[in-house]
């Protein structure tokens, strides 16, 4: 189908002029550029969201592991527990020393939570288990126990190892459920 235009100087045109063709190609190029940039931006936002969700999920998993174990911890022995935290662990569920959290799991095994490099690590029976992935860089991990030793407050600061490097501050408190028969 040919477009019909008004005649120029008595001539009837049956096609597009060079100027009309250049203008239409230019408009098409501008629209394509705008659409490409919008698609690129949307894809970038989706990638950032996915990376942030993965990082939060990784930290949530680590906190759930700690919380589940802490809720069912057994008390340290009376008179201090030299094998599991030292003299400060006297008849309490949780104790801290040198940035580490000590507890005895439901089977009475000493478990230590600490920061090793940029990962949260559990030491059980002399074996280390890393509970955060290499996609997350944990820069700060602190523990604070209650006076009675039945609650622990955990604070951490972590960032993603992707190009987006979003930083998250995470804090949770865990109370042992065996105290007072909870």
ROVEXMAR-746524 format. One record per residue: residue number from 0; x, y, z of N, C-alpha, C, O, CB in turn. Coordinates in steps of 0.1 Angstrom, whole numbers. Each point is the difference from the previous one (the first is absolute). Glycine has a CB too. Example, Ala and Ser with C-alpha at 12.3 -4.5 7.8 and 13.67 -1.06 7.14 Angstrom:
  num    n_u    n_v    n_w   ca_u   ca_v   ca_w    c_u    c_v    c_w    o_u    o_v    o_w   cb_u   cb_v   cb_w
    0    132    -57     78     -9     12      0      9     12      0     10      0      7    -29    -12      5
    1     15     23    -19      9     11      0     -8     11      8      5     11      1      7    -17    -23
! end
This chain:
  num    n_u    n_v    n_w   ca_u   ca_v   ca_w    c_u    c_v    c_w    o_u    o_v    o_w   cb_u   cb_v   cb_w
    0      8    -12      0     -8     12      0      9     12      0      9      2      9    -28    -14      3
    1     17     21    -21      8     12     -1     -8     12      7    -12      1     -1     23     -9    -21
    2     -3     16     28     -7     12      6     -1     11    -10      9      2     -8      1     -8     30
    3    -21     13    -22     -2     10    -10      2     14      7     -5      2     11    -11    -17    -24
    4     23     24      7      3     13      5     -5     10    -10     -4     -2    -11     24     -6     24
    5    -21     21     -7     -4     11     -9     11      2    -11     12     -2      2    -25     13     17
    6      8     -8    -31     10      2    -11      8     12      2     -5     10      5    -11    -22    -20
    7     29     11     12      9     11      0      1      5    -14      3     -7    -10     10     -2     29
    8    -16     22    -21      1      7    -13     -6     -8    -11      5     -2    -11     16     12     18
    9    -33    -15     -4     -7     -7    -10      3    -15     -2     -6     -6     -9      4     28     -2
   10     12    -27     18      4    -14     -1     -7     -8     11     -2      5     11     24      1    -22
   11    -26    -18      7     -6     -9     10     11     -9      5      6     -7     -8    -29      9     -4
   12     24     -3     26     10     -8      6     -6    -14      3    -12     -1      4     24     21      6
   13     -4    -30    -12     -6    -13      3      9     -8     10     -3    -12      3     -6     11    -26
   14     19      8     29      8     -7     10      5     10     11     -6     11      1     13    -27    -19
   15      3     12     25      5      9     11     12      7     -6      8     -5     -8    -16    -11     26
   16     10     28    -13     12      8     -4     11     -4      9     -2     -7     11    -12     27    -19
   17     26    -16      5     12     -4      8     -1      7     14      3     -7     10     11      5    -31
   18    -19     14     22     -2      7     13    -10     -8      9      3     -1     12      2     23    -23
   19    -16    -26      5    -10     -8      8      6    -13      5     -3     -4     11    -15     15    -25
   20     26    -17      6      6    -13      3     10      2     12      0     -8      9     -3      0    -33
   21     11     19     23     10      3     10     -7      3     13      4     -5     11     12     13    -28
   22    -27     -1     17     -7      4     12     -6    -13      6      0     -1     13     -5     24    -22
   23     -1    -31      1     -7    -12      6     11    -10      6     -3     -6     10    -16      8    -27
   24     30     -3     10     11     -9      6      5      6     13      3     -7     10      4      0    -33
   25     -5     21     24      4      6     12     -9     -2     11      4     -3     12      7     20    -26
   26    -24    -16     11    -10     -2     11      0    -14      5     -1     -3     12    -13     21    -22
   27     15    -28      1      1    -14      3     13     -2      9     -1     -8     10    -11      1    -31
   28     23     13     18     12     -2      7     -1      6     14      4     -6     10      9      7    -31
   29    -20     10     23     -2      6     13     -9     -8      8      3     -3     12      0     26    -21
   30    -14    -28      4     -9     -9      7      7    -13      4     -2     -5     11    -17     15    -23
   31     27    -16      4      8    -12      3      9      3     11      2     -9      9     -4      1    -33
   32      9     19     24     10      4     11     -7      1     13      4     -5     10     10     17    -27
   33    -26     -5     17     -7      2     12     -5    -14      6      1     -3     12     -8     26    -20
   34      2    -31     -1     -5    -13      4     12     -9      6     -2     -7     10    -17      8    -27
   35     30      0     10     12     -8      5      5      4     13      3     -8      9      3      5    -33
   36     -6     16     26      5      6     13    -10     -4     11      4     -3     12      7     22    -23
   37    -24    -19      9    -10     -3      9      1    -15      4      0     -4     12    -15     22    -21
   38     17    -27     -1      2    -14      2     12     -3      9      0     -8      9    -11      3    -31
   39     22     12     19     13     -2      7     -2      5     15      5     -7      8      8     11    -29
   40    -20      7     23     -2      4     14     -9     -9      8      3     -3     11      0     26    -19
   41    -13    -28      1     -9    -10      7      8    -13      3     -2     -5     11    -18     15    -23
   42     28    -15      3      8    -11      3     10      2     11      2     -9      9     -4      2    -33
   43      8     18     25      9      4     11     -7      0     13      5     -5     10      9     18    -26
   44    -26     -7     17     -7      0     12     -4    -14      4      0     -3     12     -9     26    -18
   45      5    -31     -3     -3    -14      3     12     -8      6     -2     -7      9    -16      7    -27
   46     29      3     12     13     -7      5      3      5     14      4     -8      8      4      6    -32
   47     -9     15     27      3      5     13    -10     -6     10      4     -4     11      5     25    -21
   48    -22    -22      7    -10     -5      9      3    -15      2     -1     -4     12    -16     20    -20
   49     21    -23     -2      3    -15      2     12     -1      9      0     -9      9    -10      4    -32
   50     20     13     21     13     -1      8     -3      3     15      5     -7      9      8     13    -29
   51    -21      4     22     -4      4     14     -8    -11      6      2     -2     12     -2     27    -19
   52    -10    -30      0     -8    -11      6      9    -12      3     -2     -7     10    -18     15    -23
   53     29    -12      4      9    -11      3      9      3     13      2     -9      8     -1      4    -33
   54      4     17     26      8      4     12     -9     -1     12      5     -6     11     10     21    -25
   55    -27     -9     14     -8     -1     12     -4    -14      3     -1     -4     12     -8     27    -18
   56      6    -31     -4     -3    -14      3     12     -8      6     -2     -8      9    -14      9    -28
   57     28      2     14     12     -6      6      1      3     15      3     -8      8      8      9    -31
   58    -12     12     26      1      5     14    -12     -6      8      2     -4     12     10     25    -19
   59    -24    -22      2    -11     -5      7      2    -15      3     -3     -4     11    -12     21    -22
   60     21    -24      2      3    -14      2     10     -1     12     -2     -8      9     -2      2    -33
   61     15     14     24     10     -1     11     -7      3     13      3     -6     10     15     13    -26
   62    -26      3     16     -7      4     13     -9    -11      5     -2     -2     12      4     27    -19
   63     -9    -31     -2     -9    -11      3      7    -12      6     -4     -6     10    -12     13    -28
   64     28    -10     12      8    -11      5      4      3     15     -2     -8      9     11      3    -32
   65     -4     17     25      4      4     14    -12      0      9      1     -5     11     18     19    -21
   66    -30     -8      6    -12      1      8     -5    -14      4     -4     -2     12     -2     24    -22
   67      5    -31      0     -5    -13      3      9     -8     10     -5     -6      9     -5      5    -31
   68     23      3     21      9     -7      9      0      7     14      0     -7     10     14      0    -30
   69    -15     20     20      0      7     13    -13     -2      8      1     -1     12     13     18    -23
   70    -25    -19      4    -13     -2      7      1    -13      8     -7     -2     10     -5     15    -27
   71     19    -23     12      1    -13      6     13     -3      7      3    -12      3    -19      4    -20
   72     24     18     20     13     -2      6     -2     -5     15    -10      2      6     20     16    -21
   73      0    -25     19      0     -5     14     10      9      8      9      6     -6    -15    -30     -1
   74      4     25     20      9      9      8     14     -6      1      2    -12      0    -22     20     13
   75     29      1    -12     14     -3      3      1     -6     14     -9      2      8     18     16    -24
   76      2    -25     19      1     -6     13      3     10     11      5     11     -3      4    -31     -8
   77    -13     17     23      2      9     11     15      1      3      8    -10     -2    -30      4     12
   78     27     18     -6     14      1      4      8      4    -13     13      0      1    -16    -16     18
   79     -3     20    -29      7      3    -13      1    -12     -9     -1    -11      4     14     28      9
   80    -10    -14    -25      0    -10    -11     13      2     -8      0      6    -10    -25     -8      9
   81     36     -3      6     13      2     -6      1     -5    -15      7      6     -8      3     -7     31
   82    -17     -9    -26      0     -6    -13     -9      8    -10      1     -1    -12      4    -21     22
   83    -14     31     -4     -9      6     -9     -2     15      5    -11      3      5     -1    -25    -10
   84     22     30      3     -2     14      3      7      5     12      2     12      2    -23    -14    -12
   85     26     -7     19      8      4     11     -8      3     12    -12     -4      2     28     13    -17
   86     -9     -2     25     -6      2     13    -13      9      0     -8     -1      9     31     -1      0
   87    -24     10    -20    -12      8     -1    -13     -7     -2    -11      5      1     26     13     -9
   88    -14    -31      4    -11     -8     -3     -4     -8     12      2    -13      0      5     12    -25
   89    -13      7     34     -3     -7     13    -15     -1      1     -7     10      4     28     -1      7
   90    -27    -21    -14    -14     -2      2     -9      9     -9    -10      4      5     15    -12     18
   91      0     12    -35     -8      8     -9     -2     -7    -13      7    -10     -3      2     31     14
   92    -18    -16    -19     -3     -7    -13     10      6    -10      5     -7     -9    -29      4     14
   93     27     16     -5      9      6    -10     11      8      7     -2      6     11    -17     -4    -27
   94     30     -2     11     11      9      4      8      4    -12      1     -7    -10      0     -4     33
   95      6     22    -21      8      6    -11     14      2      5      3      3     11    -23      8    -22
   96     29    -12      1     14      3      3      7      2    -13     -1     -8     -9      1     -6     30
   97      8     25    -22      8      4    -12     -8     -1    -12      4     -5    -11     16     -4     22
   98    -33     14    -11     -8      1    -12     -6    -13     -4     -5     -1    -11     19     19      4
   99    -14    -28     16     -6    -13     -3    -12     -2      9      1      4     12     21    -13    -20
  100    -31      1      4    -12     -4      8      2    -15      3      2     -8    -10    -17     26      0
  101     14    -21     22      1    -14      4    -14     -5      6     -6      7      7     31     -4     -2
  102    -29    -15     -9    -12     -6      5      2    -15     -1      8     -5     -7    -22     25      1
  103      6    -27     14      0    -15     -1    -14     -3     -7    -10      4      5     25     -7     16
  104    -14     -5    -31    -12     -4     -8     -8     -9      8      4     -4     11      8      7    -33
  105    -23     -8     17    -10     -8      7      6    -14      4     -5     -7      9    -13     18    -22
  106     30    -14      6      7    -13      4     11      3      9      8    -10      4    -14      0    -26
  107      8     22     27     11      3      9     13      3     -7     10      2      7    -21    -16     10
  108     12     15    -30     12      2     -8      3     15      0     -9      8     -2      5    -29    -12
  109     16     25     17      4     14     -1      0      5    -14      6     -6     -9      8      3     30
  110    -21     14    -23     -1      6    -13      4     15      1     -3      7      9    -16    -23    -16
  111     28     20     -3      5     13      0     -4      7    -13      2     -5    -11     18     -1     26
  112    -25     18    -14     -4      8    -11     11     12     -1      2      6     10    -27    -12     -9
  113     30      8    -13     10     11     -1      1      5    -14     -7     -6     -9     20     -3     28
  114     -6     19    -21      3      6    -13     14     -5     -5     10      3      7    -25     18     -3
  115     16    -27    -15     12     -5     -5      2      6    -14     -7     -3    -10      6    -18     23
  116     10     31    -14      1      7    -13    -12      9     -2     -3      9      8     17    -27    -18
  117    -22     15      0    -13      7     -2    -12    -10      1    -10      4     -6     23     13     -9
  118    -11    -28     21    -11    -10      1     -3     -3     15      9      0      8     -2     -9    -30
  119    -20      6     25     -4     -5     13      3    -15      0     -4     -7     -9    -14     26     12
  120     25    -23      8      4    -14      1     -4     -6     13      0      7     10     20     -2    -24
  121    -25    -17     13     -3     -8     12     11    -10      2      4     -7    -10    -29     10      6
  122     30     -4     16      9    -11      4     -7    -10      9     -4      4     11     24     12    -14
  123    -20    -28     -2     -7    -11      8     10    -12      0      3     -5    -11    -27     13      5
  124     28    -12     18      9    -11      1     13      2     -8      5    -10     -6    -25     -5     10
  125     25     27     -4     12      3     -7     -1      1    -16     10      2     -6      1    -14     24
  126    -23     11    -23     -2      2    -14     -7     13     -3    -11      3      7     10    -28    -10
  127      6     33     -6     -6     12     -4    -11     -2    -11      3     -7    -10     18     20     17
  128    -32     -6     -6    -10      0    -10     -4     14     -3     -3      8      9     -6    -30     -1
  129     11     26    -21     -3     14     -4    -15      0     -3     -6     -8     -8     29     12     -1
  130    -30      7     14    -15      0     -2     -4     13     -8    -11      2     -2      8    -14     24
  131     13     19    -27     -3     11    -10      8     -3    -12     11     -6      0    -15     23     18
  132     -2    -13    -29      7     -3    -13     10     10     -3      1     11      6    -22    -22    -14
  133     29      9     -3     10      9     -4     -6     13     -7      7      9     -3      9    -28      0
  134    -29     18      0     -7     12     -6     -3     11     10     -3     11     -3     -7    -27    -13
  135     12     13     29     -2      9     11     13      2      8      7     -9      3    -31      2     -1
  136     27     20      0     12      3      8     -4      6     13     -6     11      1     19     -6    -22
  137    -11    -13     32     -4      5     13     12      7      6     11     -6      1    -27    -13      2
  138     15     32      0     11      8      5      0      1     15     11      2      6    -12     11    -28
  139    -11    -14     28      0      2     15    -10    -11      5    -11     -2     -5     16     27      4
  140     -1    -31     12     -9    -10      7      3      2     15     11     -3      4    -11    -14    -24
  141    -11     21     27      2      1     15    -11     -7      7    -11     -1     -5     22     23      2
  142     -8    -27     15    -10     -7      8      0      7     14     10      4      5     -6    -26    -17
  143    -16     23     18     -1      5     13    -10     -9      8    -11     -3     -5     16     27     -2
  144     -1    -29     18     -9     -9      8     -6      8     12      5     10      4      9    -30    -11
  145    -26     15     11     -7      6     11      8     -3     13      8     -9      0    -31      8    -12
  146     20      8     23      6     -3     12     -2    -14      5      9     -7      5    -12     31      1
  147     -9    -29     -8     -4    -13      4      6    -11    -10      0    -12      3    -21     21      8
  148     26     -5    -23      6     -9     -9    -10     -8     -8      3    -11     -5     16     10     20
  149    -32      5    -15    -10     -8     -7     -5      7    -13     -8     -5     -7      1     -4     29
  150     12     21    -25     -3      7    -12     13      5     -6     10      3      6    -32      4      3
  151     22     -7    -23     11      5     -7     -5     10    -11     -9     -3     -7     23    -19     12
  152     -7     33     -6     -2      9    -11     11     -1    -10     12      1      3    -24     15     13
  153      8    -17    -28      9     -1    -11     -1     12    -10    -11      3     -4     10    -29      6
  154     12     32     -5      1     11     -9     10     -3    -11     11     -5      3    -18     22     15
  155      3    -15    -30     10     -2    -11     -2     11    -11    -10      6     -1     11    -30      6
  156     10     26    -12      0      9    -11      6     -7    -12     10     -6      1     -7     27     13
  157    -11    -22    -25      4     -7    -12     -3      7    -12     -8      9     -1      4    -30     13
  158     12     18    -23     -2      6    -13      1    -11    -10      6    -11      2      3     33      6
  159    -15    -19    -20      0    -10    -11     14      1     -7      6     10      0    -31     -8     -2
  160     28    -13     -4     13      0     -7     -2      3    -15      9     -2     -8      0    -15     25
  161    -21     21    -21     -3      3    -14      4     15     -2      5      7      9    -24    -24    -10
  162     17     22    -11      4     13     -4     -9     11      8      4     11      1      3    -20    -24
  163    -18      5     28     -9      9      6      4      3     15     -3     11      5    -15    -19    -20
  164     24     -1     22      6      2     13    -10      7     10      4      9      7     18     -8    -18
  165    -34     -6     12     -9      5     10      3     -5     14      4    -12      1    -22     12    -19
  166     18      9     28      4     -4     13    -13     -2      9     -9      8     -1     31      4     -1
  167    -22    -22     10    -11     -3      9      5     -1     14     10     -6      3    -22     -7    -21
  168      5     19     27      2     -1     14    -11     -9      6    -12      2     -2     23     21      4
  169     -7    -34      4    -10    -10      5      2     -2     15     11      0      5    -11    -12    -28
  170    -12     12     30      1     -2     14    -12     -9      4    -11      1     -5     22     21      9
  171     -8    -32      5    -10     -9      5      3     -4     14     12      0      4    -17     -8    -27
  172     -5      5     31      2     -4     13     -7    -14      2    -10     -3     -6     11     26     15
  173      6    -32     -2     -5    -14      1      0     -3     15      9      3      8      0    -10    -30
  174    -20      2     27     -2     -5     14     -1    -15      0     -7     -6     -8     -4     28     14
  175     18    -28      3      0    -14      1    -14     -5      5     -5      6     10     30     -7     -5
  176    -31     -8    -12    -14     -5      4      0    -10     11    -11     -2      6      4      7    -29
  177     18    -10     27      1    -10     11     -1      7     14     -3     -6     10     16    -10    -25
  178     -9     29     15     -1      7     13    -14      1      4     -9      4     -8     31      9      3
  179    -25    -15     17    -13      2      6    -11     -8     -8    -12      3      1     19     20      7
  180     -2    -34    -14    -10     -9     -7     -8      5    -11    -11     -4     -2     10     -6     23
  181      7     20    -29     -8      6    -11     -1    -10    -12     -5      3    -10     13     19     17
! end
